[in-house]
Every structure is written in structure tokens, then in C-alpha cells.
């Protein structure tokens, strides 16, 4: 997931606080953008929130996602060949 701050002349550093369902909060201090990855071991509805602040202003964004465990199985193709026998 990525967060971008505008305007491009915003005062840096910007502190990003990432919070997600079943995850420990993560805090980064960087420039006008930040990126994080989360991994969940179980399917279901998950939420995450990122808050960006620079001491002057603060903005928060939240997103809900549904993690689905695939139930389809992949099989290799089966090829049938017809043989002709000459008698």
C-alpha cells in the first residue's frame, strides 16, 4: 500500500502511522510518499488506516479490503490420444 501527500511543497519530514487489522502499528518518517506491505494468514475483512502528519497538519485515510482464500484448484491439462492400429 502507498500513501502520497500533497501539495508537493509540504513541509518534510512527514510521519506516517500505519495501522491494520491483526498487525502491529508501523511508524515511518520520510518524504512526500511512503509504502508498506502487510501479510495476513487468514481470509476475511481487513481494515487499514494511514495517518500522515508533519507538525502543521494531519490527514487520515482508511480502506477496507476482503482477503479471499482461493477455493479453485489448478490441474494440468489431460491429453487423450487415439491410436490406430493397422492389421
C-alpha positions as CSV (number, residue, x, y, z in Angstrom):
1,X,0.0,0.0,0.0
2,X,1.2,3.5,-0.8
3,X,0.4,6.9,0.6
4,X,1.1,10.2,-1.1
5,X,1.0,13.7,0.4
6,X,0.0,16.9,-1.5
7,X,1.0,19.7,-2.1
8,X,4.4,18.8,-3.3
9,X,5.9,21.7,-1.3
10,X,4.5,20.3,2.0
11,X,7.0,20.5,4.9
12,X,9.0,17.4,5.5
13,X,9.7,15.1,7.2
14,X,6.3,13.5,7.3
15,X,5.4,10.9,9.8
16,X,3.2,8.0,8.6
17,X,1.5,5.8,11.1
18,X,0.1,2.6,9.5
19,X,-2.5,0.5,11.4
20,X,-4.1,-2.7,10.1
21,X,-6.3,-5.4,11.4
22,X,-4.3,-8.0,13.2
23,X,-1.0,-6.1,12.7
24,X,1.2,-4.0,15.0
25,X,1.2,-0.3,14.2
26,X,4.1,0.8,12.0
27,X,5.6,4.3,12.0
28,X,7.8,5.7,9.3
29,X,9.3,9.2,8.9
30,X,10.0,10.1,5.3
31,X,9.2,12.4,2.4
32,X,6.0,13.0,0.4
33,X,5.3,9.3,0.0
34,X,5.5,6.1,1.9
35,X,4.9,2.4,1.2
36,X,4.2,-0.6,3.3
37,X,3.3,-4.3,2.9
38,X,1.0,-6.3,5.1
39,X,0.6,-10.1,5.2
40,X,-2.5,-11.9,6.6
41,X,-2.6,-15.6,7.2
42,X,-6.4,-15.8,7.3
43,X,-9.1,-14.7,4.9
44,X,-11.8,-12.1,5.8
45,X,-12.5,-8.4,6.0
46,X,-9.4,-6.4,6.9
47,X,-9.1,-2.6,7.5
48,X,-6.1,-0.4,7.4
49,X,-5.6,3.2,8.3
50,X,-2.7,5.5,7.5
51,X,-2.2,8.9,9.2
52,X,0.3,11.4,7.8
53,X,1.4,14.4,9.8
54,X,4.2,17.0,9.6
55,X,3.6,19.0,12.7
56,X,1.5,21.5,10.8
57,X,-1.4,19.4,9.6
58,X,-2.6,15.8,9.7
59,X,-4.6,13.7,7.3
60,X,-6.0,10.1,7.7
61,X,-7.2,7.6,5.1
62,X,-8.9,4.3,5.7
63,X,-9.5,1.3,3.4
64,X,-11.4,-1.9,3.9
65,X,-10.3,-5.0,1.9
66,X,-11.6,-8.5,1.8
67,X,-9.0,-11.2,1.7
68,X,-10.3,-14.3,-0.1
69,X,-8.7,-17.7,0.0
70,X,-8.9,-19.3,-3.4
71,X,-11.0,-22.4,-3.5
72,X,-10.3,-23.4,-7.1
73,X,-7.7,-25.9,-7.8
74,X,-5.4,-25.9,-10.8
75,X,-4.9,-29.1,-12.8
76,X,-2.5,-29.8,-15.5
77,X,-4.2,-30.4,-18.9
78,X,-5.0,-34.0,-19.7
79,X,-4.4,-35.1,-23.2
80,X,-6.1,-38.2,-24.8
81,X,-4.6,-39.7,-27.9
82,X,-6.3,-42.1,-30.2
83,X,-4.0,-44.7,-31.7
84,X,-4.8,-46.5,-34.9
85,X,-3.5,-50.0,-35.4
86,X,-3.1,-51.4,-39.0
87,X,-3.8,-55.1,-39.2
